[in-house]
Amino acid sequence: MLDKFVMGMAGLRVLSGSIELIAAVLMLRFMQVEKALLINSGLAVVGPLILLATTTIGLVGMADKLSFGKLFWILLGVSCIFFGILKK
């Protein structure tokens, strides 16, 4: 039996991996550092969004199994990850 939450999370990861592969092919096709850097910058936006979306789907799938206290700690942990990634 397939879990729709797991399928959604896996689907987002497949999408993310596909975007990464397409970006690598584009970098090789253009063969210019400036364009490769621009493509890489776009990936820097996509990665955290996929992380957030995947985590959200997982939390929604587990919501009935988690207490509010545990949910708080998970959300705090994810917030710390984003704070660490986005902090300059």
C-alpha positions in Angstrom: 0.0 0.0 0.0 1.4 3.4 -1.0 1.3 6.2 1.4 0.3 9.5 -0.3 2.5 11.5 2.0 5.6 9.4 1.2 4.7 9.5 -2.5 4.5 13.3 -2.3 7.8 13.6 -0.4 9.5 11.3 -2.9 8.0 13.1 -5.8 9.4 16.4 -4.6 12.8 14.8 -4.2 12.7 13.4 -7.7 11.7 16.8 -9.0 14.6 18.4 -7.0 17.1 15.9 -8.4 15.8 16.4 -11.9 16.2 20.2 -11.5 19.8 19.6 -10.3 20.6 17.4 -13.3 19.1 19.9 -15.7 21.1 22.7 -14.1 24.3 20.7 -14.5 23.6 20.0 -18.2 22.9 23.7 -18.8 26.2 24.6 -17.1 28.0 22.2 -19.4 26.1 23.5 -22.4 26.8 27.2 -21.8 30.5 26.6 -20.7 30.7 30.1 -19.2 31.5 30.7 -15.5 29.0 33.7 -15.3 26.1 31.6 -16.6 27.0 28.6 -14.4 27.1 30.9 -11.4 23.7 32.3 -12.3 22.2 28.8 -12.7 23.8 27.8 -9.4 22.2 30.8 -7.7 18.8 29.7 -8.9 19.5 26.3 -7.3 20.2 28.0 -4.0 16.6 29.1 -4.0 15.1 25.8 -5.1 16.9 23.7 -2.5 15.5 25.3 0.7 12.0 25.4 -0.9 12.1 21.7 -1.6 13.3 21.1 2.0 10.5 23.1 3.4 7.8 21.5 1.2 9.1 18.0 1.9 9.2 18.6 5.6 5.8 20.1 5.6 4.3 17.1 3.8 6.0 14.8 6.3 4.7 16.7 9.3 1.2 16.8 7.9 1.4 13.0 7.4 2.5 12.5 11.0 0.3 15.2 12.6 -2.1 12.7 14.2 0.8 10.8 15.7 2.7 13.8 17.2 1.9 15.8 20.4 2.0 19.5 20.2 5.2 19.5 22.2 7.0 17.3 19.7 5.6 19.2 16.8 7.0 22.4 18.4 10.5 20.9 18.7 10.4 19.7 15.1 9.4 23.1 13.8 12.0 24.8 16.0 14.6 22.5 14.5 13.6 23.2 11.0 13.6 26.9 11.8 17.2 26.6 13.1 18.2 24.9 9.9 16.8 27.8 7.8 18.3 30.4 10.1 21.7 28.7 9.7 21.3 28.5 5.9 20.0 32.1 5.4 22.1 33.8 8.0 24.8 36.0 6.4 
